[in-house]
Structures are given as C-alpha cells and as structure tokens.
C-alpha cells in the first residue's frame, strides 16, 4: 500500500480550497450527508487523516466520537 492520504469534509468553500491543494474531499450541508461522507472516508484503506470543519463535525458529532474512540485510523482533525 502506498502512503496514507488526507481527506476533507466541510462546506463548499473549504472543500474547494483543499481540492486546489490536492486534497480530496466532500462538500456537505446536512447531518445525514455529513455522517455518510465521514463513514465513506473512514472506510477508505488509504485515508490516514480526515480534516473536518468544526461545523461539519458538529453535524455528525456522534459518528466523529465513535471513530475517534473505536478506530486507530483515520485521525480526525477539526478546523
């Protein structure tokens, strides 16, 4: 396996900015959409770090905490 990658989850502007820097991501707006994007990113074998806006993390707080406490990877960083 090659190196682990970053993934961004947040509003459209944040996701677009990270895409310009070469980081794949999802623009989300609702709780269900955010939780689904988070689960999909966390399920990727190459995902090492998920960068989330604080607003997006709040929309899926239960899923964020579950991943942080039950999985060794990926690391979730809130910005």
C-alpha positions in Angstrom: 0.0 0.0 0.0 1.2 3.5 -0.8 1.2 6.3 1.8 -1.9 7.4 3.6 -3.9 10.3 2.3 -5.8 13.3 3.7 -9.5 13.8 3.1 -11.5 17.0 3.7 -15.2 17.2 4.8 -16.8 20.7 5.2 -18.6 23.4 3.5 -18.3 24.1 -0.2 -15.6 26.8 0.1 -13.4 24.7 2.4 -13.7 21.5 0.3 -12.9 23.5 -2.8 -9.8 25.1 -1.2 -8.5 21.8 -0.1 -9.1 20.3 -3.6 -7.0 23.2 -5.0 -4.2 22.0 -2.7 -4.6 18.4 -3.9 -6.7 17.1 -1.0 -9.7 15.1 -2.0 -12.9 15.9 -0.1 -16.7 16.3 0.2 -18.8 19.4 0.5 -21.6 18.7 2.9 -24.6 20.6 4.3 -26.7 18.3 6.4 -26.3 15.9 9.2 -27.1 12.7 7.2 -24.9 13.8 4.3 -22.0 14.6 6.7 -22.3 11.3 8.5 -22.3 9.4 5.2 -19.3 11.3 3.9 -17.4 10.7 7.2 -18.2 7.0 7.2 -17.2 6.7 3.5 -13.9 8.5 4.1 -13.1 6.4 7.2 -13.8 3.2 5.3 -11.1 4.0 2.7 -8.0 2.0 3.2 -5.8 4.9 2.1 -7.3 7.5 4.4 -5.0 8.5 7.2 -6.3 11.9 8.2 -9.8 13.4 7.9 -9.9 17.2 8.1 -13.3 18.5 9.1 -14.6 21.9 9.6 -15.9 22.3 13.2 -19.5 23.0 11.8 -19.4 19.7 9.8 -18.1 17.8 12.9 -20.9 19.1 15.0 -23.4 17.9 12.4 -22.1 14.3 12.9 -20.7 14.6 16.4 -21.8 11.0 17.4 -20.1 9.5 14.4 -16.9 11.6 14.9 -16.6 10.5 18.5 -17.3 6.8 17.6 -14.4 6.9 15.0 -12.1 8.7 17.3 -12.6 6.3 20.2 -13.0 3.0 18.4 -10.6 3.1 15.5 -6.9 3.6 15.3 -7.2 5.3 11.9 -8.1 7.7 10.5 -7.2 10.6 12.7 -9.9 13.3 12.6 -8.7 16.9 12.8 -11.3 19.7 13.3 -10.5 23.1 11.9 
